Amino acid sequence: MALTRDFKETVVSRVKNDPAFAQALLNEAATFFLNGEAETAKLVLRDLVNATIGFEQLAEDIHKPSKSLHRMLSKAGNPTMESLSAIFSAITNALKVSVEAVVTPLKDVPSFGRTPHRV
């Protein structure tokens, strides 16, 4: 008998049982995306889709084939802004939350090895 559980199963279980954890994952996905870390954002979004509405329901909600959505949210995926917006919208609707971006001065943001983006 295995003493550990698959990581993805753990994430799904935690999202289903802990709304604050689901919201934190959504926040992380948005933060990664806005900080230029699209690859990581897509992977977190994929986990959220799997743990919340699933790819079949997402496909119905945003009128895209589920196989295309799987590709979009893969490591090498290249979703359009329109598709990402629709995915974020579907997840926020499922979680019954909204996403709000907050801009902070660069000196207050830890870089964690990232190159800061200046506007």
N, CA and C atoms as an extended XYZ file, in Angstrom:
357
Properties=species:S:1:pos:R:3:atomname:S:1:resname:S:1:resid:I:1 pbc="F F F"
N         0.845       -1.177        0.000 N   MET     1
C         0.000        0.000        0.000 CA  MET     1
C         0.892        1.243        0.000 C   MET     1
N         0.595        2.172       -0.894 N   ALA     2
C         1.396        3.387       -1.023 CA  ALA     2
C         1.118        4.329        0.145 C   ALA     2
N         2.181        4.966        0.604 N   LEU     3
C         2.041        5.908        1.705 CA  LEU     3
C         1.813        7.329        1.223 C   LEU     3
N         2.021        7.559       -0.055 N   THR     4
C         1.830        8.896       -0.599 CA  THR     4
C         0.715        8.883       -1.631 C   THR     4
N         0.193       10.057       -1.892 N   ARG     5
C        -0.859       10.211       -2.881 CA  ARG     5
C        -0.304       11.045       -4.024 C   ARG     5
N        -0.779       10.790       -5.224 N   ASP     6
C        -0.360       11.530       -6.397 CA  ASP     6
C        -0.578       13.032       -6.169 C   ASP     6
N         0.386       13.843       -6.607 N   PHE     7
C         0.318       15.292       -6.423 CA  PHE     7
C        -0.969       15.872       -7.006 C   PHE     7
N        -1.311       15.463       -8.223 N   LYS     8
C        -2.510       16.010       -8.867 CA  LYS     8
C        -3.769       15.646       -8.089 C   LYS     8
N        -3.831       14.443       -7.557 N   GLU     9
C        -4.977       14.046       -6.731 CA  GLU     9
C        -5.056       14.917       -5.486 C   GLU     9
N        -3.914       15.219       -4.911 N   THR    10
C        -3.867       16.060       -3.718 CA  THR    10
C        -4.375       17.463       -4.033 C   THR    10
N        -3.943       18.022       -5.159 N   VAL    11
C        -4.389       19.365       -5.550 CA  VAL    11
C        -5.900       19.367       -5.775 C   VAL    11
N        -6.406       18.378       -6.511 N   VAL    12
C        -7.855       18.307       -6.783 CA  VAL    12
C        -8.632       18.230       -5.476 C   VAL    12
N        -8.200       17.365       -4.586 N   SER    13
C        -8.883       17.203       -3.302 CA  SER    13
C        -8.860       18.496       -2.497 C   SER    13
N        -7.718       19.145       -2.470 N   ARG    14
C        -7.585       20.374       -1.684 CA  ARG    14
C        -8.434       21.500       -2.280 C   ARG    14
N        -8.449       21.617       -3.611 N   VAL    15
C        -9.268       22.657       -4.252 CA  VAL    15
C       -10.742       22.437       -3.940 C   VAL    15
N       -11.178       21.187       -4.002 N   LYS    16
C       -12.592       20.874       -3.752 CA  LYS    16
C       -12.999       21.118       -2.300 C   LYS    16
N       -12.057       20.959       -1.365 N   ASN    17
C       -12.375       21.057        0.056 CA  ASN    17
C       -11.935       22.352        0.724 C   ASN    17
N       -11.178       23.167        0.015 N   ASP    18
C       -10.626       24.376        0.624 CA  ASP    18
C       -10.727       25.544       -0.353 C   ASP    18
N       -11.811       26.312       -0.278 N   PRO    19
C       -11.991       27.444       -1.200 CA  PRO    19
C       -10.839       28.448       -1.163 C   PRO    19
N       -10.246       28.648       -0.003 N   ALA    20
C        -9.124       29.599        0.095 CA  ALA    20
C        -7.925       29.093       -0.706 C   ALA    20
N        -7.694       27.785       -0.710 N   PHE    21
C        -6.606       27.212       -1.499 CA  PHE    21
C        -6.874       27.402       -2.986 C   PHE    21
N        -8.113       27.167       -3.420 N   ALA    22
C        -8.478       27.363       -4.825 CA  ALA    22
C        -8.258       28.816       -5.235 C   ALA    22
N        -8.659       29.737       -4.370 N   GLN    23
C        -8.465       31.159       -4.655 CA  GLN    23
C        -6.987       31.508       -4.707 C   GLN    23
N        -6.191       30.917       -3.837 N   ALA    24
C        -4.752       31.173       -3.831 CA  ALA    24
C        -4.105       30.673       -5.123 C   ALA    24
N        -4.543       29.512       -5.621 N   LEU    25
C        -4.019       29.017       -6.894 CA  LEU    25
C        -4.386       29.952       -8.040 C   LEU    25
N        -5.625       30.426       -8.040 N   LEU    26
C        -6.046       31.356       -9.082 CA  LEU    26
C        -5.221       32.641       -9.004 C   LEU    26
N        -4.989       33.120       -7.799 N   ASN    27
C        -4.161       34.310       -7.603 CA  ASN    27
C        -2.748       34.075       -8.134 C   ASN    27
N        -2.191       32.902       -7.845 N   GLU    28
C        -0.849       32.571       -8.333 CA  GLU    28
C        -0.817       32.538       -9.858 C   GLU    28
N        -1.822       31.922      -10.478 N   ALA    29
C        -1.866       31.854      -11.939 CA  ALA    29
C        -1.894       33.254      -12.537 C   ALA    29
N        -2.735       34.120      -11.989 N   ALA    30
C        -2.828       35.496      -12.491 CA  ALA    30
C        -1.513       36.242      -12.272 C   ALA    30
N        -0.908       36.072      -11.109 N   THR    31
C         0.349       36.744      -10.805 CA  THR    31
C         1.467       36.267      -11.724 C   THR    31
N         1.570       34.955      -11.913 N   PHE    32
C         2.572       34.431      -12.844 CA  PHE    32
C         2.368       35.014      -14.235 C   PHE    32
N         1.127       35.027      -14.704 N   PHE    33
C         0.831       35.533      -16.039 CA  PHE    33
C         1.219       36.997      -16.167 C   PHE    33
N         0.825       37.804      -15.203 N   LEU    34
C         1.104       39.242      -15.265 CA  LEU    34
C         2.582       39.558      -15.082 C   LEU    34
N         3.334       38.648      -14.482 N   ASN    35
C         4.769       38.857      -14.289 CA  ASN    35
C         5.609       38.202      -15.373 C   ASN    35
N         4.970       37.819      -16.477 N   GLY    36
C         5.720       37.297      -17.616 CA  GLY    36
C         6.097       35.832      -17.513 C   GLY    36
N         5.480       35.107      -16.606 N   GLU    37
C         5.777       33.683      -16.446 CA  GLU    37
C         4.590       32.865      -16.954 C   GLU    37
N         4.328       33.018      -18.265 N   ALA    38
C         3.149       32.400      -18.874 CA  ALA    38
C         3.172       30.883      -18.776 C   ALA    38
N         4.344       30.275      -18.918 N   GLU    39
C         4.424       28.809      -18.881 CA  GLU    39
C         3.921       28.270      -17.538 C   GLU    39
N         4.365       28.870      -16.460 N   THR    40
C         3.937       28.437      -15.128 CA  THR    40
C         2.461       28.757      -14.918 C   THR    40
N         2.012       29.918      -15.379 N   ALA    41
C         0.603       30.293      -15.247 CA  ALA    41
C        -0.298       29.274      -15.934 C   ALA    41
N         0.096       28.827      -17.121 N   LYS    42
C        -0.719       27.847      -17.855 CA  LYS    42
C        -0.817       26.535      -17.091 C   LYS    42
N         0.271       26.113      -16.487 N   LEU    43
C         0.259       24.846      -15.751 CA  LEU    43
C        -0.620       24.936      -14.498 C   LEU    43
N        -0.582       26.073      -13.820 N   VAL    44
C        -1.448       26.263      -12.652 CA  VAL    44
C        -2.909       26.323      -13.098 C   VAL    44
N        -3.177       27.022      -14.200 N   LEU    45
C        -4.547       27.069      -14.724 CA  LEU    45
C        -5.046       25.680      -15.089 C   LEU    45
N        -4.186       24.875      -15.687 N   ARG    46
C        -4.565       23.510      -16.050 CA  ARG    46
C        -4.983       22.720      -14.803 C   ARG    46
N        -4.200       22.849      -13.740 N   ASP    47
C        -4.552       22.160      -12.497 CA  ASP    47
C        -5.877       22.670      -11.943 C   ASP    47
N        -6.111       23.965      -12.030 N   LEU    48
C        -7.378       24.530      -11.551 CA  LEU    48
C        -8.565       24.046      -12.380 C   LEU    48
N        -8.394       23.984      -13.678 N   VAL    49
C        -9.476       23.487      -14.542 CA  VAL    49
C        -9.800       22.050      -14.163 C   VAL    49
N        -8.760       21.221      -14.033 N   ASN    50
C        -8.972       19.821      -13.657 CA  ASN    50
C        -9.673       19.684      -12.312 C   ASN    50
N        -9.357       20.575      -11.384 N   ALA    51
C        -9.899       20.476      -10.031 CA  ALA    51
C       -11.266       21.136       -9.874 C   ALA    51
N       -11.666       21.949      -10.839 N   THR    52
C       -12.939       22.664      -10.696 CA  THR    52
C       -13.944       22.192      -11.745 C   THR    52
N       -13.956       22.818      -12.893 N   ILE    53
C       -15.000       22.530      -13.878 CA  ILE    53
C       -14.652       21.413      -14.847 C   ILE    53
N       -13.393       21.106      -15.001 N   GLY    54
C       -12.981       20.075      -15.945 CA  GLY    54
C       -12.920       20.619      -17.367 C   GLY    54
N       -12.163       19.951      -18.203 N   PHE    55
C       -11.944       20.430      -19.567 CA  PHE    55
C       -13.181       20.315      -20.453 C   PHE    55
N       -14.012       19.313      -20.226 N   GLU    56
C       -15.220       19.173      -21.051 CA  GLU    56
C       -16.180       20.323      -20.801 C   GLU    56
N       -16.404       20.665      -19.515 N   GLN    57
C       -17.288       21.777      -19.190 CA  GLN    57
C       -16.683       23.102      -19.646 C   GLN    57
N       -15.374       23.261      -19.473 N   LEU    58
C       -14.703       24.480      -19.945 CA  LEU    58
C       -14.895       24.627      -21.449 C   LEU    58
N       -14.757       23.526      -22.184 N   ALA    59
C       -14.930       23.561      -23.634 CA  ALA    59
C       -16.328       24.055      -24.000 C   ALA    59
N       -17.334       23.564      -23.286 N   GLU    60
C       -18.705       24.028      -23.532 CA  GLU    60
C       -18.857       25.501      -23.185 C   GLU    60
N       -18.303       25.885      -22.048 N   ASP    61
C       -18.455       27.262      -21.573 CA  ASP    61
C       -17.835       28.284      -22.515 C   ASP    61
N       -16.669       27.967      -23.081 N   ILE    62
C       -15.986       28.976      -23.900 CA  ILE    62
C       -15.989       28.640      -25.395 C   ILE    62
N       -16.724       27.592      -25.758 N   HIS    63
C       -16.925       27.236      -27.171 CA  HIS    63
C       -15.618       26.942      -27.897 C   HIS    63
N       -14.790       26.127      -27.243 N   LYS    64
C       -13.526       25.671      -27.834 CA  LYS    64
C       -13.459       24.162      -27.626 C   LYS    64
N       -12.851       23.431      -28.556 N   PRO    65
C       -12.694       21.981      -28.353 CA  PRO    65
C       -11.795       21.687      -27.142 C   PRO    65
N       -12.161       20.659      -26.380 N   SER    66
C       -11.385       20.342      -25.174 CA  SER    66
C        -9.941       19.977      -25.513 C   SER    66
N        -9.714       19.324      -26.652 N   LYS    67
C        -8.338       18.998      -27.034 CA  LYS    67
C        -7.523       20.266      -27.254 C   LYS    67
N        -8.134       21.277      -27.833 N   SER    68
C        -7.440       22.558      -28.025 CA  SER    68
C        -7.108       23.194      -26.682 C   SER    68
N        -8.030       23.075      -25.728 N   LEU    69
C        -7.787       23.637      -24.399 CA  LEU    69
C        -6.644       22.910      -23.697 C   LEU    69
N        -6.608       21.593      -23.847 N   HIS    70
C        -5.502       20.832      -23.269 CA  HIS    70
C        -4.170       21.308      -23.852 C   HIS    70
N        -4.142       21.522      -25.165 N   ARG    71
C        -2.904       21.997      -25.807 CA  ARG    71
C        -2.557       23.404      -25.326 C   ARG    71
N        -3.564       24.276      -25.255 N   MET    72
C        -3.318       25.659      -24.824 CA  MET    72
C        -2.676       25.716      -23.451 C   MET    72
N        -3.138       24.864      -22.554 N   LEU    73
C        -2.661       24.914      -21.170 CA  LEU    73
C        -1.537       23.920      -20.900 C   LEU    73
N        -0.906       23.448      -21.962 N   SER    74
C         0.271       22.599      -21.796 CA  SER    74
C         1.501       23.500      -21.692 C   SER    74
N         2.613       22.902      -21.337 N   LYS    75
C         3.857       23.650      -21.183 CA  LYS    75
C         4.211       24.431      -22.454 C   LYS    75
N         3.999       23.827      -23.612 N   ALA    76
C         4.352       24.456      -24.885 CA  ALA    76
C         3.163       25.158      -25.536 C   ALA    76
N         2.014       25.187      -24.865 N   GLY    77
C         0.814       25.788      -25.441 CA  GLY    77
C         0.974       27.272      -25.717 C   GLY    77
N         0.161       27.766      -26.636 N   ASN    78
C         0.239       29.170      -27.017 CA  ASN    78
C        -1.168       29.751      -27.149 C   ASN    78
N        -1.875       29.899      -26.017 N   PRO    79
C        -3.241       30.419      -26.089 CA  PRO    79
C        -3.262       31.897      -26.453 C   PRO    79
N        -4.335       32.316      -27.096 N   THR    80
C        -4.512       33.734      -27.389 CA  THR    80
C        -4.958       34.450      -26.116 C   THR    80
N        -4.848       35.761      -26.124 N   MET    81
C        -5.338       36.546      -24.987 CA  MET    81
C        -6.830       36.325      -24.798 C   MET    81
N        -7.554       36.214      -25.902 N   GLU    82
C        -9.000       35.981      -25.830 CA  GLU    82
C        -9.297       34.656      -25.132 C   GLU    82
N        -8.538       33.613      -25.479 N   SER    83
C        -8.745       32.308      -24.850 CA  SER    83
C        -8.382       32.344      -23.368 C   SER    83
N        -7.254       32.971      -23.036 N   LEU    84
C        -6.868       33.068      -21.625 CA  LEU    84
C        -7.903       33.839      -20.824 C   LEU    84
N        -8.399       34.901      -21.393 N   SER    85
C        -9.426       35.685      -20.723 CA  SER    85
C       -10.665       34.835      -20.464 C   SER    85
N       -11.071       34.057      -21.454 N   ALA    86
C       -12.242       33.191      -21.303 CA  ALA    86
C       -12.002       32.114      -20.251 C   ALA    86
N       -10.794       31.570      -20.211 N   ILE    87
C       -10.457       30.544      -19.217 CA  ILE    87
C       -10.494       31.137      -17.815 C   ILE    87
N        -9.861       32.296      -17.634 N   PHE    88
C        -9.906       32.957      -16.324 CA  PHE    88
C       -11.350       33.249      -15.924 C   PHE    88
N       -12.153       33.716      -16.867 N   SER    89
C       -13.552       34.027      -16.580 CA  SER    89
C       -14.323       32.782      -16.144 C   SER    89
N       -14.121       31.682      -16.839 N   ALA    90
C       -14.819       30.438      -16.493 CA  ALA    90
C       -14.421       29.958      -15.096 C   ALA    90
N       -13.139       30.057      -14.781 N   ILE    91
C       -12.684       29.608      -13.457 CA  ILE    91
C       -13.203       30.537      -12.364 C   ILE    91
N       -13.161       31.843      -12.599 N   THR    92
C       -13.666       32.764      -11.575 CA  THR    92
C       -15.155       32.547      -11.352 C   THR    92
N       -15.892       32.257      -12.423 N   ASN    93
C       -17.320       31.958      -12.274 CA  ASN    93
C       -17.525       30.685      -11.461 C   ASN    93
N       -16.728       29.665      -11.724 N   ALA    94
C       -16.851       28.401      -10.996 CA  ALA    94
C       -16.530       28.579       -9.516 C   ALA    94
N       -15.534       29.402       -9.223 N   LEU    95
C       -15.127       29.633       -7.832 CA  LEU    95
C       -15.941       30.733       -7.160 C   LEU    95
N       -16.759       31.439       -7.959 N   LYS    96
C       -17.565       32.554       -7.461 CA  LYS    96
C       -16.692       33.626       -6.805 C   LYS    96
N       -15.635       34.012       -7.549 N   VAL    97
C       -14.715       35.053       -7.101 CA  VAL    97
C       -14.445       36.000       -8.260 C   VAL    97
N       -13.764       37.084       -7.967 N   SER    98
C       -13.291       37.967       -9.027 CA  SER    98
C       -11.779       38.124       -8.861 C   SER    98
N       -11.136       38.528       -9.937 N   VAL    99
C        -9.693       38.752       -9.913 CA  VAL    99
C        -9.457       40.239      -10.009 C   VAL    99
N        -8.574       40.738       -9.150 N   GLU   100
C        -8.260       42.160       -9.137 CA  GLU   100
C        -6.743       42.307       -9.146 C   GLU   100
N        -6.218       43.034      -10.100 N   ALA   101
C        -4.770       43.251      -10.173 CA  ALA   101
C        -4.390       44.414       -9.275 C   ALA   101
N        -3.260       44.269       -8.602 N   VAL   102
C        -2.736       45.321       -7.748 CA  VAL   102
C        -1.316       45.620       -8.210 C   VAL   102
N        -1.040       46.874       -8.460 N   VAL   103
C         0.291       47.296       -8.879 CA  VAL   103
C         1.021       47.797       -7.647 C   VAL   103
N         2.240       47.287       -7.443 N   THR   104
C         3.038       47.710       -6.299 CA  THR   104
C         4.364       48.271       -6.805 C   THR   104
N         4.957       49.187       -6.061 N   PRO   105
C         6.258       49.712       -6.467 CA  PRO   105
C         7.278       48.583       -6.572 C   PRO   105
N         8.162       48.684       -7.526 N   LEU   106
C         9.134       47.636       -7.800 CA  LEU   106
C         9.988       47.306       -6.583 C   LEU   106
N        10.339       48.280       -5.780 N   LYS   107
C        11.187       48.017       -4.616 CA  LYS   107
C        10.502       47.119       -3.599 C   LYS   107
N         9.160       47.046       -3.613 N   ASP   108
C         8.419       46.229       -2.655 CA  ASP   108
C         8.128       44.821       -3.165 C   ASP   108
N         8.519       44.519       -4.397 N   VAL   109
C         8.202       43.230       -4.994 CA  VAL   109
C         9.454       42.368       -5.020 C   VAL   109
N         9.437       41.219       -4.321 N   PRO   110
C        10.607       40.342       -4.392 CA  PRO   110
C        10.752       39.785       -5.799 C   PRO   110
N        11.972       39.713       -6.295 N   SER   111
C        12.165       39.289       -7.679 CA  SER   111
C        12.243       37.782       -7.839 C   SER   111
N        12.686       37.042       -6.828 N   PHE   112
C        12.792       35.589       -6.915 CA  PHE   112
C        13.459       35.147       -8.209 C   PHE   112
N        14.470       35.881       -8.621 N   GLY   113
C        15.212       35.517       -9.808 CA  GLY   113
C        14.601       36.008      -11.106 C   GLY   113
N        13.456       36.678      -11.044 N   ARG   114
C        12.825       37.183      -12.258 CA  ARG   114
C        13.418       38.521      -12.624 C   ARG   114
N        13.374       38.814      -13.911 N   THR   115
C        13.784       40.118      -14.386 CA  THR   115
C        12.577       41.035      -14.254 C   THR   115
N        12.694       42.128      -13.495 N   PRO   116
C        11.549       43.033      -13.328 CA  PRO   116
C        11.136       43.654      -14.663 C   PRO   116
N         9.848       43.801      -14.843 N   HIS   117
C         9.316       44.442      -16.043 CA  HIS   117
C         8.962       45.880      -15.692 C   HIS   117
N         9.520       46.800      -16.408 N   ARG   118
C         9.226       48.220      -16.158 CA  ARG   118
C         8.294       48.715      -17.238 C   ARG   118
N         7.344       49.527      -16.791 N   VAL   119
C         6.380       50.099      -17.732 CA  VAL   119
C         6.594       51.579      -17.792 C   VAL   119
